[in-house]
Every structure is written in structure tokens, then in C-alpha cells.
Amino acid sequence: IALNFACLFAYVSGSSLLLIGQFSVSRRVYGVLFAATSLGLIIGALTSARLNRRGVSHARLIAWGLGAIVSTSIVLVAITLLGWLSVWSLVSLAFIGFVGQGVVRPNAMQGALEPMAAMAGVASAMMSGVQMLTGAASSALVAALIDTWSALAVTSIMAACAVAAATVYVSVVRRAEHHAGRNVEATSNTVSTSAGLI
């Protein structure tokens, strides 16, 4: 959750610098474009809820969402390096990535908190704190690099955070879930802690 939050905040903090500063979009148009990408979070969360009710597992939804986030952020880096980045490519790919965020976040949060039902409030507060720290760190990094790296400051940090989130999910969370039958209590704690990182 925290690494995905950092990916999201790299876009949030850098989008105005790119769209207004580099692409000369008006402030009014920027507001509309930002609202459009934010709509992706809502669509992702609603889609996730509907698919959950139809019996699609949390693990599958997280994998799909991470796939969308990682693939769109890598494409953004590629088109930035090739000099093909435009307003519409940035916003449309960010929208798809935000749909993935909307799918991943509720499922990862549920997976992280489920084993800690007795202290869900404390665990939720800790996860929120870690999310804010990673979001602030990615925002600060974008701000520090934007003058020299331009659009690559935003897209590369988005991609790095997305790939890191997927790596944690595959190497730690999924592995722990596969061993769930052997040691349920230890596995639950590992899955919970790691899910907070993705």
C-alpha cells in the first residue's frame, strides 16, 4: 500500500509541474485533467467491490491492479525517454494506473488488517503513517529532480515505486500465502506486514 501510495504521489506532486509548466496547459484544463485521473481511483474501487461480490479473490485483484500500475508506469518511462510524452499519453496512462490503484488499495488494506483484527485501529494508523511518509518522500524526490530530469523525474519515480510494490507482493506476500497451511500465525503476520508495504 505504501509503495503504491508513493507511486500515486509522484504523479500528484509532479503532474502540475509537467502539465502546466512543460505542456502549457491552462489551470482550468489542468483541474479537469486531474479530476479525470482521480476518477480512475473511484472506478477501480467500484470495480473491485463488484468483482469481490462475484467471488474474485483478493489475490487475483491485487495481481491485476499491480499489473496495470506497473505496465502503465513502465510505458510512461519508455515514451518519456523516446520523447513521445504528451498531455494525452500522460493523462490516459495515469488514469489506467489509477484504476489499478483503486483495485489494489482496498484489497491490500483488507489483507494487511485481517490478521490483526484485535488491534485493527493501531495497525490502520501505522499503515496510514507509513503511506504518508512514502508519499512525502516520493513528492520530495520529484521536486528535487524535476528541474534537471524534467518529465523523467515523475515517470521514473512512479515506475520505481510500482516495480518495488510488485516485487514485495510477489516475493513476500504471495510466498507467505503459499506457505499458509504450514504455519498460519507466522504467515498471517508476514502477509499483513508486507501487504502494508505494497
KACOR-V456574 format. One record per backbone hydrogen bond with DSSP energy under -0.5 kcal/mol. NH is the residue of the N-H (numbers start at 0). CO is the residue of the C=O. E is the energy in kcal/mol with one decimal. If there is no record, write none. Layout:
NH_CO_E / NH_CO_E
This chain:
1_195_-2.1 / 2_196_-2.5 / 4_0_-2.2 / 5_1_-2.0 / 6_2_-1.8 / 7_3_-2.5 / 8_4_-2.6 / 9_5_-1.6 / 10_6_-1.3 / 11_7_-2.4 / 12_8_-2.7 / 13_9_-1.5 / 14_10_-2.6 / 15_11_-0.5 / 17_13_-2.1 / 18_14_-3.3 / 19_15_-2.0 / 20_15_-1.2 / 21_16_-0.9 / 21_17_-1.0 / 22_17_-2.4 / 24_18_-2.8 / 29_25_-2.7 / 30_26_-2.2 / 31_27_-1.7 / 32_28_-2.7 / 33_29_-3.0 / 34_30_-2.2 / 35_31_-2.2 / 36_32_-2.1 / 37_33_-2.3 / 38_34_-1.8 / 39_35_-0.6 / 39_36_-1.1 / 40_36_-0.6 / 40_37_-1.0 / 41_37_-1.1 / 42_38_-2.6 / 43_39_-2.6 / 44_40_-2.3 / 45_41_-2.6 / 46_42_-2.5 / 47_43_-2.5 / 48_44_-2.2 / 49_45_-2.2 / 50_46_-2.6 / 51_47_-2.5 / 52_48_-2.0 / 53_49_-1.2 / 54_51_-1.6 / 55_50_-2.5 / 60_56_-2.0 / 61_57_-2.7 / 62_58_-2.2 / 63_59_-2.5 / 64_60_-2.9 / 65_61_-3.0 / 66_62_-2.1 / 67_63_-2.0 / 68_64_-2.4 / 69_65_-3.0 / 70_66_-2.3 / 71_67_-2.1 / 72_68_-2.0 / 73_69_-2.3 / 74_70_-2.3 / 75_71_-2.2 / 76_72_-1.9 / 77_73_-2.4 / 78_74_-2.8 / 79_75_-1.8 / 80_76_-2.6 / 81_77_-1.9 / 82_79_-1.0 / 83_78_-2.7 / 84_78_-1.0 / 89_85_-2.4 / 90_86_-2.6 / 91_87_-2.4 / 92_88_-2.1 / 93_89_-2.2 / 94_90_-2.3 / 95_91_-1.9 / 96_92_-2.4 / 97_93_-2.5 / 98_94_-1.9 / 99_95_-1.9 / 100_96_-2.1 / 101_97_-2.4 / 102_98_-1.5 / 103_99_-2.8 / 104_100_-2.6 / 105_101_-0.6 / 106_102_-0.9 / 107_103_-3.1 / 108_104_-2.4 / 109_105_-2.1 / 110_106_-2.3 / 111_107_-2.2 / 112_108_-2.3 / 113_109_-2.3 / 114_110_-0.6 / 115_112_-1.6 / 116_113_-0.9 / 118_115_-1.4 / 119_116_-1.0 / 122_118_-2.5 / 123_119_-2.7 / 124_120_-2.1 / 125_121_-2.4 / 126_122_-2.5 / 127_123_-2.4 / 128_124_-2.2 / 129_125_-2.4 / 130_126_-2.5 / 131_127_-2.4 / 132_128_-2.1 / 133_129_-2.5 / 134_130_-2.8 / 135_131_-2.5 / 136_132_-2.3 / 137_133_-2.5 / 138_134_-2.2 / 139_135_-2.5 / 140_136_-2.2 / 141_137_-2.4 / 142_138_-2.5 / 143_139_-2.1 / 144_140_-1.8 / 145_141_-2.1 / 147_144_-0.7 / 148_144_-3.5 / 149_144_-0.5 / 149_145_-1.5 / 151_148_-1.5 / 152_149_-1.5 / 153_149_-0.6 / 153_150_-0.8 / 154_150_-2.3 / 155_151_-2.3 / 156_152_-0.9 / 157_153_-2.3 / 158_154_-2.4 / 159_155_-2.7 / 160_156_-2.3 / 161_157_-2.3 / 162_158_-2.9 / 163_159_-2.1 / 164_160_-2.3 / 165_161_-2.3 / 166_162_-2.4 / 167_163_-2.4 / 168_164_-2.2 / 169_165_-2.7 / 170_166_-2.8 / 171_167_-2.1 / 172_167_-1.6 / 173_168_-3.0 / 175_171_-2.3 / 176_172_-2.4 / 177_173_-2.0 / 178_174_-1.2 / 179_176_-1.2 / 181_178_-1.5 / 182_178_-1.2 / 186_182_-2.4 / 187_183_-2.4 / 188_184_-1.8 / 189_185_-1.9 / 190_186_-3.0 / 191_187_-2.4 / 192_188_-2.3 / 193_189_-2.6 / 194_190_-2.7 / 195_191_-1.3 / 196_192_-0.6 / 196_193_-1.1 / 197_193_-1.3
